Structure formats: C-alpha cells, structure tokens
Amino acid sequence: ILLKLMFQMARPFHLSPAVQLIAAEGYGFPSGAAQSSVLVLCSIAYGLKSKIMWYVALFLSFLIGVSRIYLGVHFPHGVLGGWLIGFFIFYVYHYYLEPKLATMVKPIQNLKIKILAASLFSLLSVIFLIVDDTLTIIGTLVGMSWGFVINSHFLFFQEAGGNIYQRSLRFMIGVTGIMLLYFGLKVMFPGPDQYGYKFWQFIRYMLLGFWICAGAPWVFYRLSLAGKGIKNN
C-alpha cells in the first residue's frame, strides 16, 4: 500500500473503463494480490518443505497474477512488480531474518517487553490510519499483536494437534467467530457515510485479529479441543 502511494500509477480501467470486470480501489502498482500470493504460498511451501507444494505455489501465484490482468485491474508491470516484491520479502524473512530470531528468543520471551512492543505498535499504527487502505490491515495486526502476548503467556496454544474431530470443530468454531465478528459488527457499527466509521472499522478488525490469536484458542481450551496449553500450565 505504501508503495502504491509512492508510485501512484493508474490501473487499466482508469484509462479505459471498458476493460474493468471487477471493483478495485487505489493505485495499480504494485499488485497487492500478486505480492500476497507469492509471499503466502511460498511461505507455505517453505514450511512444508515439499517440492510439489513449491510447484503448486508458483503455479497458483502465476494464475492469480494473470487473473488480475484479465480482470482489467492491473497492468502486466504491476503484477510483475507484485511478484518481485513478494518474493523479496519472502526471501529476506525466511533466509535472513528468521535464522537470526533464534538469538532473540530469550529477550522477547519477557512479558513486559512483549507488552511494550504491542503498545508501541498500537501507538505507531495511528500514524497510518490516515490512509484508508491501511485501516483494516493495521487494525487486524494490532489485535493480533495483543492476542499473541496473551497466547504466549497465558494460553500456550502453539500446535494444530488433535484428532480429526478436534481439528474439524476448531476449524468450524474459528471460522464461525470470524464470520460473526466481521458481519455482525459490520451491521452494528456505523457505515461508510456515518460519523465515526473509520474508528469503528478499526475496532472491528482489531477484534478479528484478537479472536484469531487469543479468543479462538481460549474457546478451544474451554471446550477441551486443544491438548497442551492453559490446562497444563
């Protein structure tokens, strides 16, 4: 989003409205869909250490990028830029930053340091709220950061273990919570043309992030759907 604001390049339908097949807002370079697809799918392949998954990740990323061109929301250079930026972030994190995290594990385990980091992140996030496109992202990350603090010190939900019954129920509960928060609060909170819309939209996504990282795991433990964790600590 920040790169979009920096380059401020038009989308294809800005020049020729006839090519637009779906709705899209903001500038066209780089493609957020292309960037996210490479970053997420390659990270999954990296984590699974599966050669087949690497092929799947690259193929799906290619299809997603091409679809953005077909739908008239990105030029080829916007998609190519998204791919390159996504892979750059993936490479820097997994091959440069992640190996260094091992030396940082002990200091960042301190609860006070985590609370300080989450507080500073929440405070600094206000700076980016002036940009509409970042509102939902920053809100989600703020909620996730506080959820991580609570999870890592009080819930200890770390693994996706359990039998098929437990996994299925966890999935259904997690998704149901997301749907209720996303759609339920959308109806309850002010709309785009009403006073306080941005503030309440931020709150809605913050609660979504918190549910994912702390709310849902707490429910899993209460319903005995998670093994190791709060009941053993």
C-alpha positions in Angstrom: 0.0 0.0 0.0 2.8 2.4 0.8 4.5 1.6 -2.5 1.2 2.2 -4.3 1.1 5.7 -2.7 4.7 6.3 -3.6 4.4 5.4 -7.3 0.7 6.4 -7.8 0.4 4.5 -11.1 -3.0 4.2 -12.7 -5.0 1.0 -13.2 -6.0 -0.1 -16.7 -9.6 0.9 -16.1 -8.5 4.4 -15.2 -7.5 4.8 -18.8 -10.2 2.6 -20.4 -13.2 1.8 -18.2 -14.4 -0.8 -20.6 -11.7 -3.3 -19.5 -12.8 -3.3 -15.9 -14.6 -6.6 -14.8 -14.4 -6.3 -11.0 -14.2 -3.4 -8.5 -10.8 -2.2 -7.3 -9.7 0.8 -5.4 -6.4 2.7 -5.1 -3.4 2.7 -7.4 -2.2 -0.1 -9.6 1.5 -0.6 -8.8 2.4 -3.0 -7.3 -0.3 -5.6 -7.4 -1.2 -6.5 -3.8 -2.8 -9.8 -4.9 0.3 -10.8 -6.8 2.5 -9.8 -3.9 0.4 -11.6 -1.3 0.1 -14.8 -3.3 3.8 -15.2 -3.7 4.5 -14.3 -0.1 1.9 -16.6 1.4 2.1 -19.5 -0.9 5.9 -19.7 -1.0 5.9 -19.4 2.8 3.6 -22.4 3.0 5.8 -24.4 0.6 8.9 -23.4 2.6 7.3 -24.5 5.8 6.1 -27.8 4.4 9.4 -28.5 2.7 7.5 -30.0 -0.2 8.9 -29.8 -3.7 5.4 -30.5 -5.1 4.0 -27.6 -3.0 6.6 -25.3 -4.5 5.3 -26.1 -8.0 1.7 -25.6 -6.7 2.7 -22.3 -5.1 4.3 -20.9 -8.2 1.6 -22.1 -10.4 -1.2 -20.6 -8.3 0.7 -17.3 -7.9 1.1 -17.2 -11.7 -2.7 -17.8 -12.2 -3.6 -15.1 -9.6 -1.3 -12.6 -11.3 -2.7 -13.3 -14.8 -6.2 -13.1 -13.5 -5.6 -9.5 -12.3 -4.5 -8.5 -15.8 -7.5 -10.3 -17.4 -9.9 -8.5 -15.0 -8.5 -5.2 -16.0 -7.3 -4.1 -12.6 -3.6 -4.3 -13.2 -1.1 -3.8 -16.0 1.5 -6.5 -16.5 4.2 -4.4 -14.9 2.0 -4.0 -11.8 1.7 -7.8 -11.5 5.4 -8.4 -12.2 6.3 -5.8 -9.6 4.0 -7.5 -7.1 5.6 -10.9 -7.7 9.1 -9.5 -7.3 8.3 -7.6 -4.1 6.5 -10.6 -2.6 9.4 -12.9 -3.3 11.9 -10.3 -2.0 10.0 -10.1 1.3 9.8 -13.9 1.5 13.5 -14.3 0.8 14.6 -11.6 3.3 12.4 -13.0 6.1 13.0 -16.8 5.7 16.6 -16.8 4.7 18.0 -13.7 6.5 15.8 -12.6 9.4 14.3 -15.9 10.6 17.7 -17.6 11.3 18.6 -14.6 13.5 15.4 -14.9 15.6 17.0 -17.9 17.4 19.4 -15.5 19.2 16.5 -13.2 20.1 14.2 -15.8 21.6 15.2 -15.3 25.3 14.8 -11.5 25.4 11.5 -11.4 23.6 10.0 -14.0 25.9 9.7 -11.4 28.7 6.1 -10.4 29.2 7.0 -6.8 29.9 8.9 -6.5 26.6 6.0 -8.0 24.7 3.5 -5.6 26.3 5.8 -2.7 25.5 6.2 -3.8 21.9 2.5 -4.3 21.4 1.8 -0.9 23.0 4.3 0.9 20.8 3.0 -0.9 17.7 -0.6 0.1 18.6 0.5 3.7 19.1 2.5 4.0 15.9 -0.3 2.4 13.9 -2.3 5.6 14.4 0.1 7.3 12.0 -1.0 5.0 9.2 -4.7 5.3 9.9 -4.9 8.4 7.7 -4.7 6.1 4.7 -8.0 4.2 4.1 -6.3 1.2 2.6 -4.3 0.5 5.7 -7.2 0.8 8.2 -8.2 -2.8 8.1 -4.7 -4.2 7.9 -3.3 -2.2 10.8 -6.4 -2.9 12.9 -6.0 -6.6 12.4 -2.3 -6.5 13.2 -2.9 -4.6 16.4 -5.4 -7.1 17.6 -3.1 -10.0 16.6 -0.2 -8.4 18.5 -2.2 -8.3 21.8 -3.6 -11.8 21.1 0.0 -13.1 20.7 1.0 -11.6 24.0 -1.9 -13.2 25.8 -1.5 -16.5 24.0 2.2 -16.8 24.6 2.0 -16.2 28.4 -1.4 -17.5 29.4 -2.9 -19.8 26.8 0.2 -21.5 25.2 -1.7 -22.6 22.1 1.2 -23.5 19.8 0.3 -26.5 17.7 -2.5 -27.7 15.5 -2.6 -31.2 17.0 -5.6 -33.4 17.9 -7.7 -35.9 16.1 -9.9 -35.2 13.1 -12.9 -34.5 15.4 -11.0 -31.8 17.3 -9.4 -30.3 14.2 -12.8 -30.1 12.5 -14.5 -28.4 15.4 -11.7 -26.0 15.9 -12.0 -25.0 12.2 -15.7 -24.5 12.4 -15.5 -22.5 15.7 -12.7 -20.3 14.4 -14.5 -19.5 11.1 -17.8 -19.0 12.8 -16.2 -16.5 15.2 -14.7 -14.6 12.3 -18.0 -14.5 10.4 -19.9 -13.3 13.4 -17.4 -10.5 14.2 -16.9 -9.5 10.6 -20.6 -9.4 9.5 -22.2 -8.9 12.9 -20.2 -5.9 13.9 -20.4 -4.5 10.3 -24.2 -4.3 10.8 -23.9 -2.9 14.4 -21.2 -0.3 13.7 -21.6 3.0 11.7 -21.5 2.7 7.9 -19.1 4.5 5.5 -21.2 7.6 5.4 -21.7 7.8 9.1 -19.8 9.6 11.9 -17.0 7.5 13.5 -16.9 5.0 10.6 -13.1 4.8 10.5 -12.7 4.4 14.2 -15.3 1.6 14.5 -13.9 -0.2 11.4 -10.5 -0.2 13.0 -12.1 -1.7 16.2 -13.9 -4.3 14.2 -10.7 -5.6 12.5 -8.8 -5.3 15.8 -11.3 -7.7 17.4 -10.9 -10.0 14.4 -7.2 -10.2 14.9 -7.6 -10.7 18.6 -10.1 -13.5 18.1 -7.7 -15.4 15.8 -4.7 -15.2 18.1 -6.3 -15.4 21.6 -10.1 -15.6 21.5 -10.5 -18.8 19.5 -7.6 -20.6 21.3 -9.2 -19.8 24.7 -12.5 -21.3 23.4 -10.7 -24.4 22.2 -9.3 -25.0 25.7 -12.7 -24.3 27.4 -14.2 -27.0 25.1 -11.3 -29.4 25.5 -10.4 -29.2 21.9 -6.8 -28.5 22.4 -4.2 -30.7 24.1 -1.2 -28.8 25.6 -1.8 -25.4 26.9 -3.6 -23.5 29.5 -4.8 -26.5 31.5 -1.3 -27.8 31.8 0.3 -24.5 32.9 
